[in-house]
């Protein structure tokens, strides 16, 4: 059993909607140049929530939470801190993150009235990626100041789709030579241009191309 003094920083312990929200938030922060933020806590058991609530009240230390009913225990909330060169809870950086969160429909504790909690972010169970946003690659979400936020986008080179089954194929060289000679003669008669002969020699001519040549020749002769 995990101790109440142990902090969970694993985003996989969050509900799918919250985990997706974390990834999108860190992606958009990365794109905005905010790359020195990291997760300090995700899921929190009720026992740990009670332990933290007791700090500054029944236990030594400063008050770190104002509630016994946090969305951390509902697996819908996470806390963020700032790495060097800024201070751990740099107001300017967290405010920039909060502004991005608003655009994504993510609740930021810095917007709360009374009990302001700038490191805190949370979503509702039915949260979904807003229109015009998407995950653009693999988002590396740091859990310590030793790592920077990263966005890894796989580069895929698309190749043109070729219909090999439509390319001209010959059962023997005699037939192939006869077809080439026919195309060559039509070029010499200036009924078609030389690019058609080049296409034949390159092996890219299709059956449809050849039928088109015959149609062009018939029209021009008539």
Steps between C-alpha positions, in 0.01 A plus 500: 500500500637843405592727792300822548831684489576372148418722203363346180617680185388242243249643249391142421332499842259767374173433318537490120346845455737657754802318360415630153456851641845487661660396172324773302583765759870407501504487120356850472741625768787349302383681186479824700860457616413392857711188538625507859176393670442158654238293683523490880186299578216319322286241683463544874332248729247611762751406767766726348243779459423480873872498578562812291194672644637442850822685415494845656203392707559184705844428355812719472558694180321749279143461374517339156133426430166653590278197444448135585318446171763571234466390137844345542329204664249491212798463261403820319761744634874558487751746642778673309826668606765701319861401446814716489581775435164610649390430855295186573164676488588796279183707469574629150563153357201340673280787380610435143418131543165598652417720201566206265290272722201736471510474120491121531206492741722391789427650842793688655520549876643846443155613385332397823368772729617482860709182502734568206703192405721587201678162469163318478319393182196278454231395252148360509452127426351577156778738391597459134757664273355830376439567134809616308735313738654155478794303632768550237741233618641332809504742793770445763351619831783545756460400864808686620694816418777285354300447178351749255164472326540341159280450196609220267332517161553208264582615149334284239583536133205414289569322174264534206265209458568319177259261335745240376220281373413765237852532359564352159642151520612273216524125473786518248750748359354482146168649615678762706716601201194524276319731743808718538539521122135608470547776759827607333330530161218714641762728658686531170174587326451768766168355603621485863801652673819316599411493870277199430792303360712600800225379730493164322878464526490588873245225561239736643250485215165348594249313288276804527779722363538277196127491435505879520780517240301282262196724548705816432650348185159388369351846556787682329509265200127539448 
